[in-house]
Each structure stands twice: as structure tokens, then as C-alpha cells.
Amino acid sequence: MADLTVSIIIITYNRPFLLKHCLERVLAQSYAHKEIIVVDSSTNDESEQVVAQYPEVLSVGLYGQHNNMPQARNEGMAVSSGEIIAFIDDDAMVEPGWLDALVDTYRDKTVGATGGRIIATPEPYCDQVTGYPSLSIAPSGRAIIAIIENLGSFSTDQVEVDWLVGCNMSFRRKALEQVGGFDPAYTLTNAREDMDFSFRVKRAGWRIVFNPSIAVVHYSPRSSDLHFQNRSITHFSIGRNSTYFTIKHFGLNPYTLTCQLLLAPARDFGLAIYSVGLLSIAALAQTVGRIVGLVAGIHWLLSSRRRSESAPKILQPDQPIIVQPPCTVLNKKDIPQQATAYNKGSHLAQQDA
């Protein structure tokens, strides 16, 4: 099979610093048959200045839009020419070998889409995560991500899934032409737009493969904001787009209505009550700790001995410190003799006792 050309589309919005590092990672990929397209929705020209440093990168300006991911992806696809279209975000730093692994997956002509590991920072050098990701969709329209950390799994096995995550996904151009572009009705935080598109490709008869070798390191400074998950607009977007996705793909019927309007809200309220309970316990524990600390502080104020003990004097030792020589390894022939001598010594000590 001839070498496939991959169009790599990077979506960016007011993050020139991350964009620069993202481009450097993509340009460092050894696979030669690639084109790089940046779709810029920024409100200033800083990202445009970054792209201007790389003559081989094509820039597409998308003005008057605020983080409309589906439209940005469609604009990027419209100017692309590759047989494979790959999407990454400006905060997704591709790992070495990312592009080679991506192309190798498409050697199988039944594969219409592929993506891979998403390693949340800091990189999990110590905590190895095993097992397969479960990127599936229930008939209720609910997205199932069994153990989200498994998106960064160290497993090398490929597995077939229902959908891919937007910051590290790619599609065969034939599949794109068959199902059309991304649905711009997924608004606000654009939740479910990647799932919607992947699911349409799956329903068109193509296989979607999760290949762990197609890895990116995901920084996402916006989502790391401590208050981000508590913003009402985020939850409104998830609820709105999830219900739209469900009706679009599974119809308007008693089952989907029950799942979306009763079961899902009940689960959310249950999690909210659980979180409030944990926060209440934590607040109570800290209050009790402060009271105990108050008693300890008063004791320190009233006791000269306690004040003295809180700042113990460090004295120089009277005798020089003896550094033990390194242990020597006994020869095998010496071990029985040493053991015999030790046993005899122990026996004599017991007799003296």
C-alpha cells in the first residue's frame, strides 16, 4: 500500500504558548507524508504570529466564533488533502511514534477511525494503569467510560470501541465523505460532538480502533481550574448536548426520556449529595482539628517545659562518629564455618545463663 498522507488539524483558541509546543511535537514526527493545519479562533493575533514561524503550516482563521469546535473541525477538513484526517487540540502534545502508529492502524482497510492514549499530566511514570478503555454508548444514550484513567493505559493491545475522544482522534477521508461533517448543534462546551461524529462513522459500517501507541500528553489548563467543574454553564452544556445526542441517535421514546430526564438527574443529585456529605465531614474534621490545635497552643503558652521541648537543642556528639566499613560478601566455603561458630557461641551463652 502506498504511503498515506495525513492531514493533522490542530484546533486552537487563545493559547499561543501551548500551540507552539504542540506544533514542535507534531513537526518532530518522523513520518514524512503529513500536512499540518491550524484552525485559529483566537481573539488576538498571538497564535497567528506563532504559526507564521512555521512556513510549512497552513493557518485557517475562524473569526467571530467562541470555541465552536464542530465548526472549527469542519473548516479544517475543507482545506485538507490527506487520505487520513487527524484531530488534536493545542493542549495535546503528541508522543514520539504517534503518527507512525496512527498510519499503521489504517493499513487495515476496515478501520474508519482510530485514536489512542490520553495521558493526563503529570505523566504516570510511577502509577501504572492497566486494562482496556471502555468507550461505549448505552442504548440510553449514556456515554460509558469505564475507569477514565484507562485512556492512559500502558496496555499495548488494540481494542475496538464505539467512539473516540476529540483531543486524539482521526478518521479515514472516505468515512468522512460518507457521513458528512461535524454537527454544529453541539454548542457551549461542545460536549458530545466527538462522540456524535465517531458514532456516525461506526453506524456507517466502519471499525473504530483504540490503539494505545497513538498517545498524547494532555495538559488542559482550562479544565484544571478548581472551579471549572462547578460552573453551571458546564453542567448545562453536558445535560443539553447529552439529551440532544440521545434523541438524535436513539429516538424519542419512553426509555430514552426516562434515562435522560429521571435516571441521569437522579444519579447527578446522588453524586451531589454524596459530595456534600464528604465536604461536610471534611469541614467538621477540620473544625475539630482547630479546636484540638487551640488546646495545644494554650498548653504551649502556659508551659515553659512545653516551649522548651518544641525547640530541642541540637548538640555536637562528644565522641567522633564511627563510619562502618562496607560489608564484605563471604565465600560459600566460609558460610558453614561462620554459622557453626555462631551456633557454638549461642550454645555457650545459653549454658552460662
C-alpha positions in Angstrom: 0.0 0.0 0.0 1.3 3.5 -0.9 2.2 5.8 1.9 -0.9 7.6 3.2 -0.9 11.4 3.6 -2.2 12.5 7.0 -3.8 15.9 7.4 -3.2 17.0 11.1 -5.7 19.6 12.2 -5.0 21.5 15.4 -7.8 23.5 16.9 -6.6 26.5 19.0 -8.1 29.4 20.9 -6.1 32.0 22.7 -3.3 29.6 23.8 -0.2 30.6 21.7 2.3 29.2 24.3 0.7 25.7 24.1 0.2 25.9 20.4 3.9 26.5 19.8 4.9 23.4 21.8 2.1 21.4 20.1 3.5 22.3 16.7 7.0 21.4 17.7 5.9 18.0 18.8 4.0 17.4 15.5 6.8 18.6 13.3 9.2 16.3 15.1 7.2 13.2 14.0 9.4 11.2 11.6 6.6 10.2 9.2 7.1 12.4 6.2 3.7 12.4 4.4 1.9 14.9 6.5 0.3 18.3 6.3 -0.4 20.5 9.3 -3.4 22.8 9.5 -4.1 25.2 12.4 -7.7 26.4 12.8 -7.4 29.6 14.9 -10.5 31.0 16.7 -8.4 33.4 18.9 -9.5 36.9 19.7 -6.0 38.3 19.1 -3.1 37.7 16.7 -0.7 36.0 19.1 -1.5 32.5 17.8 -1.2 33.7 14.2 2.3 35.0 15.0 3.3 31.6 16.3 2.1 29.8 13.2 3.9 32.4 11.0 7.2 31.0 12.4 6.5 27.7 10.5 6.1 28.2 6.7 5.1 24.6 6.3 2.0 25.0 8.5 -1.3 26.2 7.0 -3.3 28.6 9.1 -7.1 29.0 8.9 -8.7 31.9 10.7 -12.2 31.4 12.2 -13.3 34.7 13.4 -16.4 35.7 15.4 -16.6 32.2 17.0 -16.1 31.3 20.6 -14.7 27.8 21.0 -17.1 26.3 18.4 -15.3 23.1 18.0 -17.5 21.4 15.4 -17.3 24.4 13.0 -13.5 24.6 13.5 -13.1 20.9 12.6 -15.2 21.3 9.5 -13.2 24.4 8.4 -10.0 22.4 8.8 -11.3 19.4 6.8 -12.4 21.7 4.0 -8.8 22.8 3.3 -7.2 19.4 3.9 -6.0 17.0 1.3 -4.9 13.9 3.1 -6.4 10.4 2.9 -6.4 10.5 6.8 -7.7 13.4 8.9 -6.3 13.6 12.4 -7.5 16.0 15.1 -5.6 17.1 18.1 -6.1 20.1 20.4 -3.4 22.7 21.1 -3.0 21.3 24.6 -2.4 17.7 23.4 1.3 17.0 22.9 1.8 14.0 20.6 4.3 11.4 21.8 7.2 10.1 19.7 5.9 7.5 17.2 2.3 8.9 17.4 2.0 9.4 13.6 3.7 6.1 12.6 1.3 4.1 14.9 -1.7 6.0 13.5 -0.8 5.2 9.9 -0.1 1.6 10.7 -3.6 1.2 12.1 -5.1 2.3 8.8 -3.3 -0.4 6.9 -6.5 -2.4 7.8 -9.0 -1.1 5.2 -11.9 -1.9 7.5 -10.7 0.8 10.0 -12.6 4.1 9.6 -11.3 5.8 12.7 -8.6 5.4 15.3 -7.2 7.2 18.4 -5.3 6.3 21.4 -3.9 7.0 24.9 -4.6 10.3 26.6 -2.0 10.8 29.3 -3.1 13.3 31.9 -0.3 15.4 33.4 1.8 14.8 35.3 2.8 11.7 33.3 2.1 8.5 35.2 5.6 7.2 35.5 5.0 5.7 38.9 1.4 4.6 38.8 0.9 2.1 36.0 -2.7 1.8 34.8 -3.7 -1.5 33.2 -6.7 -2.8 31.4 -8.7 -1.6 28.4 -10.7 1.6 27.9 -14.4 1.2 27.6 -15.5 3.9 25.2 -19.0 2.6 24.5 -22.5 4.0 24.2 -25.5 2.6 26.0 -29.0 2.4 24.3 -30.0 5.2 26.7 -27.5 7.5 25.1 -25.2 7.4 28.1 -21.5 7.6 27.4 -19.7 4.8 29.2 -16.1 5.4 30.1 -15.2 2.6 32.5 -12.3 3.9 34.5 -11.4 7.1 32.8 -7.7 6.6 33.7 -7.6 3.7 31.3 -7.5 6.1 28.5 -3.8 6.4 29.5 -3.4 2.6 29.9 0.0 1.1 29.4 -1.6 -1.9 27.6 -0.3 -2.4 24.1 -3.3 -4.3 22.8 -5.7 -2.6 20.3 -9.4 -2.8 21.1 -12.5 -1.8 19.1 -14.6 1.0 20.6 -17.8 3.0 19.8 -16.2 6.5 19.9 -13.0 8.5 20.4 -12.0 11.5 22.4 -11.7 14.7 20.5 -8.1 15.7 21.5 -6.7 12.5 19.9 -8.8 11.1 17.1 -8.5 10.5 13.4 -10.7 9.4 10.5 -10.4 8.0 7.0 -11.4 10.5 4.4 -13.8 8.0 2.8 -15.6 7.7 6.1 -15.9 11.5 6.4 -17.3 11.8 2.9 -19.8 9.1 3.7 -21.2 10.6 7.0 -20.6 14.3 6.4 -19.1 16.9 8.8 -19.4 17.6 12.5 -22.7 18.7 13.8 -22.5 22.4 14.9 -25.6 21.9 17.1 -23.3 20.8 19.9 -22.7 24.2 21.4 -21.2 25.9 24.5 -18.5 23.4 25.8 -19.2 21.3 22.7 -19.7 18.2 24.8 -20.6 15.0 22.8 -19.5 16.4 19.4 -16.7 13.9 19.1 -18.9 11.1 20.3 -21.6 12.0 17.8 -19.2 12.0 14.9 -17.5 8.8 15.9 -20.8 7.0 16.4 -22.0 8.1 12.9 -18.8 6.6 11.4 -19.4 3.4 13.4 -23.0 3.1 12.2 -21.9 3.6 8.7 -20.1 0.2 8.9 -16.5 1.3 9.8 -14.4 -0.1 12.6 -13.2 2.3 15.3 -10.0 1.1 16.9 -8.3 2.4 20.1 -4.5 1.9 19.6 -2.5 2.7 22.8 0.6 3.5 20.7 -1.2 6.6 19.4 -0.5 8.6 22.5 -0.7 12.3 23.5 0.0 14.1 26.8 -3.0 16.2 27.7 -2.4 19.4 29.7 -5.8 21.2 29.5 -5.1 24.2 31.8 -8.7 25.4 31.4 -10.2 22.2 32.9 -7.6 22.2 35.7 -9.3 25.3 37.2 -10.6 24.2 40.6 -13.9 25.9 39.8 -14.3 24.7 36.3 -16.3 21.6 37.1 -18.5 23.6 39.4 -19.6 26.1 36.7 -23.2 25.9 35.9 -22.7 26.5 32.2 -20.5 23.4 32.0 -23.2 21.1 33.5 -25.9 22.8 31.5 -23.9 22.1 28.3 -23.4 18.4 29.3 -27.1 17.9 30.0 -28.3 19.7 26.9 -25.9 18.1 24.5 -26.3 14.6 26.0 -30.0 14.7 25.6 -29.7 16.0 22.1 -27.3 13.2 21.3 -29.6 10.6 22.7 -32.7 11.7 20.8 -30.7 12.1 17.6 -29.3 8.5 17.7 -31.8 6.5 19.8 -35.1 8.3 19.2 -37.7 10.0 21.4 -39.3 7.2 23.3 -40.3 6.4 26.9 -36.9 4.6 27.6 -34.7 7.5 26.4 -36.9 10.0 28.2 -36.7 8.1 31.4 -33.0 7.7 31.2 -32.3 11.4 30.3 -34.9 13.1 32.5 -35.2 10.8 35.5 -32.3 8.3 35.9 -29.5 10.7 34.9 -30.6 13.6 37.0 -31.2 11.2 40.0 -27.6 9.9 39.6 -26.3 13.5 39.4 -28.2 14.5 42.5 -27.0 11.4 44.3 -23.4 12.4 43.5 -24.1 15.9 44.6 -25.5 14.7 48.0 -22.5 12.3 48.4 -20.1 15.2 47.6 -21.8 17.5 50.1 -21.6 14.8 52.7 -17.9 14.3 52.1 -17.3 18.1 52.2 -19.4 18.4 55.4 -17.3 15.6 57.1 -14.1 17.3 55.9 -15.2 20.7 57.3 -16.3 19.1 60.6 -13.0 17.2 60.9 -11.0 20.4 60.2 -13.1 22.3 62.8 -12.4 19.7 65.4 -8.7 19.8 64.5 -8.7 23.5 65.0 -10.2 23.1 68.5 -7.6 20.5 69.4 -4.9 22.8 68.0 -6.2 25.6 70.1 -5.9 23.5 73.3 -2.3 22.5 72.2 -1.4 26.2 71.6 -2.7 27.3 75.0 -0.8 24.5 76.6 2.3 25.7 74.9 1.7 29.3 76.1 1.3 28.2 79.7 4.1 25.6 80.0 7.7 26.6 79.9 8.7 22.9 79.6 6.5 22.5 76.5 8.0 25.6 74.9 11.5 24.1 75.6 10.5 20.8 74.1 9.2 22.5 71.0 12.7 23.7 70.1 15.1 21.0 71.2 18.8 21.8 71.2 21.0 20.0 68.7 24.3 19.2 70.5 27.5 18.1 68.9 28.4 14.5 69.9 31.3 14.1 72.4 32.7 11.0 70.6 33.6 11.1 66.9 31.2 9.4 64.6 32.5 6.0 63.5 31.7 5.1 59.9 31.2 1.4 59.5 33.2 -0.1 56.6 31.1 -1.7 53.8 30.0 -5.2 54.4 32.1 -8.0 52.7 30.5 -10.9 51.0 31.5 -14.2 52.4 32.6 -17.0 50.2 30.4 -20.1 50.1 33.0 -22.1 51.9 33.1 -19.7 54.7 29.4 -19.6 55.4 29.1 -23.0 57.2 32.2 -22.2 59.4 30.7 -18.8 60.4 27.4 -20.4 61.1 29.0 -23.2 63.1 31.0 -20.6 65.2 27.9 -18.5 65.7 25.9 -21.6 66.9 28.6 -22.6 69.3 28.7 -19.2 70.7 25.0 -19.1 71.2 25.1 -22.6 72.8 27.8 -21.5 75.3 25.9 -18.3 76.1 22.8 -20.4 76.9 24.9 -22.6 79.3 26.3 -19.6 81.1 22.8 -18.3 81.6 
